Amino acid sequence: MADAHSLSDYTHEQMAKFLLFLERVRKAGISIPTVSSDNSAALLTTNLTHFDANAILTQPGADTRGWVRIGGAIYGQRPSFPQLRAVSTLMASVQNVAVVKKGESVGYDRAYLASMDVRIATVTIGFADGYPRELGNGAGKVSIRGGVFPIAGNICMDMLMVELGPADESEGIGSQIMVGDVAVLWGPETDEDDGDGLVRLQDIAKILKTTQSALTCGLNKVRVQRQLS
């Protein structure tokens, strides 16, 4: 459904053409076992009136079952519908924590120059895993231990670096982060999290002018382990 809202003349014209097509195919004696016209947005838009199950399923000679194709809505990836909850979380681990001195650089092209003595964490995910390189140099954020930290410098193929804060800080969350900690790149932090997490996938999609589905589908199928819970 390209334009799923109740005032769309385009949607109604599409459905009229679809019904005419079904009628012609059935008159030709061709069986149509299943019919699908709606996607996630159409299913969730409750005031749509274009879908007439009787017209679709009970034409003369019909032997058809109807279904709706639910895509990104399964994962809560439709921000226009607040009744959905995000369920996709991308995680990696902290591989190293080091102090970078003032004036020293981090990553390719020396894109990050430390303005002070700073703690830097290396996280085990990069653009080869499907994490967008465009989120480097502070455009992207990472959540660790409930704190949100900017990405430092360019994102590498297999890793990225995160600025944790001043090296002499002893009270903040950044000073407590250590090797083995979980880094959340997007999504809910825990199963009990009733929101979209501290780093929201929909915000990343907005920054990159893309869709949430494009980001999740872009994750490497071999390198990024999938876990269902």
C-alpha positions as CSV (number, residue, x, y, z in Angstrom):
1,M,0.0,0.0,0.0
2,A,1.9,3.0,-1.3
3,D,-0.4,5.7,0.3
4,A,-2.2,4.2,3.3
5,H,-4.6,6.9,4.5
6,S,-8.4,7.3,4.2
7,L,-8.3,10.4,2.0
8,S,-6.1,9.0,-0.7
9,D,-7.8,8.9,-4.1
10,Y,-4.7,7.1,-5.4
11,T,-5.3,4.2,-2.9
12,H,-9.0,3.9,-3.9
13,E,-8.0,3.9,-7.6
14,Q,-5.4,1.2,-7.0
15,M,-8.0,-1.0,-5.2
16,A,-10.6,-0.5,-8.0
17,K,-8.0,-1.6,-10.6
18,F,-7.0,-4.6,-8.4
19,L,-10.6,-5.8,-8.0
20,L,-11.1,-5.5,-11.8
21,F,-8.0,-7.5,-12.3
22,L,-9.1,-10.2,-9.9
23,E,-12.5,-10.4,-11.7
24,R,-10.9,-10.8,-15.1
25,V,-8.5,-13.5,-13.9
26,R,-11.2,-15.5,-12.3
27,K,-13.4,-15.3,-15.4
28,A,-10.5,-16.8,-17.3
29,G,-10.7,-19.8,-15.0
30,I,-7.5,-19.1,-13.2
31,S,-7.4,-20.0,-9.5
32,I,-6.2,-17.3,-7.1
33,P,-5.5,-19.1,-3.8
34,T,-4.4,-16.0,-1.8
35,V,-4.9,-12.3,-2.1
36,S,-3.0,-9.5,-0.2
37,S,-3.3,-5.8,-0.7
38,D,-2.4,-4.2,2.7
39,N,0.9,-3.6,4.5
40,S,1.7,-2.5,8.1
41,A,0.6,1.1,7.6
42,A,-2.7,0.1,6.1
43,L,-3.4,-2.4,8.8
44,L,-2.8,0.1,11.6
45,T,-4.7,3.0,9.9
46,T,-8.1,2.1,11.4
47,N,-10.2,4.6,9.4
48,L,-9.3,3.2,6.0
49,T,-12.4,2.2,4.0
50,H,-10.9,0.9,0.8
51,F,-10.6,-2.7,1.9
52,D,-13.9,-4.6,1.3
53,A,-13.3,-8.2,2.1
54,N,-16.5,-9.3,0.5
55,A,-15.6,-7.6,-2.8
56,I,-12.2,-9.2,-2.8
57,L,-13.0,-12.7,-1.5
58,T,-16.5,-13.4,-2.8
59,Q,-16.5,-12.6,-6.4
60,P,-18.2,-15.3,-8.6
61,G,-15.9,-18.4,-8.7
62,A,-13.6,-17.1,-5.8
63,D,-11.6,-19.7,-3.9
64,T,-9.4,-17.1,-2.2
65,R,-8.1,-16.5,1.2
66,G,-6.9,-13.0,2.2
67,W,-4.0,-11.9,4.3
68,V,-2.1,-8.7,5.3
69,R,1.6,-8.4,4.9
70,I,3.0,-7.1,8.1
71,G,6.6,-5.9,7.7
72,G,8.4,-3.4,10.0
73,A,5.4,-3.2,12.4
74,I,6.4,-6.6,13.8
75,Y,9.5,-4.9,15.1
76,G,7.8,-1.7,16.2
77,Q,9.4,0.2,13.3
78,R,6.5,2.5,12.5
79,P,6.9,5.7,14.5
80,S,3.6,7.2,13.1
81,F,1.8,4.6,15.3
82,P,2.5,5.2,19.0
83,Q,0.8,2.0,20.0
84,L,3.8,0.1,18.7
85,R,6.9,-0.6,20.9
86,A,10.4,-1.1,19.4
87,V,11.7,-4.6,20.0
88,S,14.9,-4.5,17.9
89,T,18.2,-3.9,19.8
90,L,21.7,-3.8,18.3
91,M,24.4,-4.5,20.8
92,A,28.2,-4.9,20.8
93,S,30.8,-5.1,23.5
94,V,33.5,-2.8,24.9
95,Q,36.8,-4.3,23.8
96,N,39.2,-1.7,25.2
97,V,39.3,1.5,27.3
98,A,42.2,3.9,27.1
99,V,43.2,7.4,28.0
100,V,44.0,9.6,25.0
101,K,46.1,12.7,25.8
102,K,45.2,16.2,24.7
103,G,46.2,16.8,21.1
104,E,46.3,13.1,20.2
105,S,44.0,11.6,17.5
106,V,41.7,8.7,17.2
107,G,40.8,6.7,14.1
108,Y,41.3,7.0,10.4
109,D,42.2,10.5,8.9
110,R,42.8,11.6,12.5
111,A,39.3,12.9,12.4
112,Y,39.0,13.1,16.2
113,L,41.5,15.2,18.0
114,A,41.3,15.2,21.8
115,S,40.7,18.6,23.2
116,M,41.7,17.3,26.7
117,D,42.9,14.1,28.3
118,V,39.9,11.9,27.6
119,R,38.8,8.3,28.1
120,I,38.0,6.4,24.8
121,A,36.2,3.1,24.6
122,T,36.6,0.8,21.6
123,V,33.4,-1.1,20.6
124,T,33.3,-4.3,18.6
125,I,31.1,-3.2,15.7
126,G,31.9,-1.3,12.4
127,F,30.6,-0.6,8.9
128,A,31.4,-4.2,7.8
129,D,28.7,-5.2,10.2
130,G,26.2,-2.8,8.6
131,Y,26.5,0.0,11.2
132,P,26.4,3.2,9.1
133,R,29.8,4.9,8.6
134,E,27.9,8.2,8.4
135,L,27.3,8.1,12.2
136,G,30.9,8.8,12.9
137,N,32.3,12.0,14.4
138,G,29.6,12.6,16.9
139,A,26.6,12.1,14.6
140,G,25.8,8.8,16.3
141,K,25.6,7.9,20.0
142,V,26.1,4.7,22.0
143,S,24.5,3.7,25.3
144,I,26.7,2.0,27.9
145,R,25.6,1.4,31.5
146,G,22.8,3.8,31.1
147,G,24.9,6.7,29.8
148,V,24.8,8.0,26.3
149,F,28.2,8.8,24.6
150,P,29.2,10.2,21.2
151,I,31.1,8.3,18.6
152,A,34.6,9.6,18.3
153,G,36.2,9.9,14.9
154,N,35.5,7.8,11.8
155,I,33.8,4.4,12.1
156,C,36.2,1.6,11.1
157,M,35.4,-1.6,9.3
158,D,35.4,-3.8,12.5
159,M,35.1,-1.3,15.4
160,L,34.2,2.2,16.5
161,M,35.4,4.5,19.3
162,V,33.3,6.3,21.9
163,E,34.2,9.3,24.0
164,L,33.5,8.6,27.6
165,G,34.4,11.9,29.1
166,P,37.4,13.6,30.8
167,A,40.2,11.2,31.9
168,D,40.3,12.8,35.4
169,E,36.6,12.3,36.0
170,S,35.9,9.8,38.8
171,E,32.2,10.1,39.5
172,G,30.5,9.9,36.1
173,I,29.3,6.8,34.3
174,G,32.0,7.1,31.8
175,S,34.7,6.6,34.4
176,Q,33.1,3.3,35.4
177,I,33.0,1.7,32.0
178,M,35.3,-1.3,31.5
179,V,36.2,-4.0,29.0
180,G,33.3,-6.5,28.5
181,D,30.5,-3.9,29.1
182,V,27.5,-4.1,26.7
183,A,27.2,-1.2,24.3
184,V,23.8,-0.6,22.8
185,L,23.8,1.0,19.3
186,W,20.0,1.3,19.2
187,G,16.9,-0.1,20.8
188,P,15.5,-1.0,24.2
189,E,18.1,-1.7,26.9
190,T,16.3,-4.7,28.5
191,D,13.1,-6.8,28.0
192,E,11.5,-4.7,30.7
193,D,12.2,-1.4,28.9
194,D,8.8,-0.1,27.9
195,G,10.2,2.6,25.6
196,D,12.5,2.7,22.5
197,G,15.7,2.8,24.5
198,L,18.2,5.6,25.1
199,V,19.4,5.5,21.5
200,R,16.3,5.2,19.3
201,L,16.4,3.6,15.9
202,Q,13.8,6.1,14.6
203,D,16.2,9.0,15.6
204,I,19.1,7.4,13.7
205,A,16.9,6.9,10.6
206,K,15.9,10.5,10.8
207,I,19.5,11.7,11.0
208,L,20.5,9.6,8.0
209,K,17.3,10.4,6.1
210,T,16.4,6.8,5.7
211,T,14.0,4.2,7.2
212,Q,14.3,2.0,10.2
213,S,13.8,-1.1,8.0
214,A,16.7,0.0,5.7
215,L,18.9,0.1,8.8
216,T,17.9,-3.3,10.2
217,C,18.0,-5.0,6.8
218,G,21.5,-3.5,6.2
219,L,23.0,-5.5,9.1
220,N,25.4,-8.2,7.9
221,K,23.7,-11.6,8.1
222,V,26.9,-13.5,8.8
223,R,28.8,-11.1,11.2
224,V,25.8,-9.9,13.3
225,Q,24.4,-12.7,15.4
226,R,20.6,-12.7,15.7
227,Q,19.0,-13.7,19.0
228,L,15.2,-14.0,19.6
229,S,13.7,-13.6,23.0
